[in-house]
């Protein structure tokens, strides 16, 4: 079946540091890939997505590239801010058949950015 | 913007009570989902619905049921609440069609069963 593995946290960085959160996946065919962010006390928000190999999703300074050869979708940001402190979830959506609308999530990575 | 609204942010109920969690979306999405989120376990799918009156079990449906009488509304029902159902519950919706349609989430309901 489908699965997503993301690096375990927590990750603690200083403001303006470079961020990488690793995500790898297992799926048949050609899934779509997503990063969601959950700020304290809130639901999940879509951060970025990529729907085919070599696509780069980007938003709010975050980027992730869909690498089919390494089955990866690592999240990066060049300079983090305190306001980026949140839990980040990698997810895949495999499209075919009757269950093609179900997301498979990683377990989440807690990021804390200190001033 | 898509708006998914969950009726309560915080809810406290007693063991054995029948509990209703309500979710409404305003974007005419065909698909709706209920998840629970627990520390160390991530998000787990309870039930989803791809059309009015249609539902499918997710990964952990035991102890739950759902109702979708109107397209915009998806209710999660705890038939007889138990303490192990204390959790954060998240509702989501998405458009049908190609597999690149993201799910949009509500703010969650933190449910405590005493």
Interface residues (C-beta under 8 A of the other chain):
Chain A: X31 X32 X34 X36 X42 X43 X44 X45 X46 X49 X51 X89 X93 X94 X95 X96 X98 X99 X100 X101 X102 X103 X105 X106 X107 X108
Chain B: X4 X6 X31 X33 X40 X41 X42 X43 X45 X48 X50 X56 X58 X90 X92 X94 X96 X98 X99 X100 X101 X102 X103 X104 X105 X106 X107 X108
